[in-house]
Amino acid sequence: MFPASPGPGGCPKPVRIATEFFDLNLAVKNLEEFRGSLVRDNPPEGLSLALAALWWDAKGDWTRAHESAQKDQGAEGAWVHAYIHRKEGDLSNAAYWYRRAGKPTARGSLEDEWAEITGSLLE
């Protein structure tokens, strides 16, 4: 608590706080913060649909991950959609979504792909 000097009528004057030290929107800015947000029950506010899909995927909720990716009609959503179907084992469906995203079919580990997509979308 910050001490406030009395203003007119004995009421405390407003105290200005250096807001650059506080993340008032709880926005996720990098992969480390994104991973740290996974302790929460819901994704941080302000995430794109594609990032929300990756968040739900990391929480183990395939259905919510898929729903969120499906709502994003752009290339980012298609990329995440491809990853989700690859993880599910539906490789032909994944290949379709990789083509829609303009991305090559991933060949590495699912963990590496998740980190690559998440990091890229956070930039």
Order of alpha helices (4+ residues) and beta strands (2+ residues): alpha-alpha-alpha-alpha-alpha-alpha
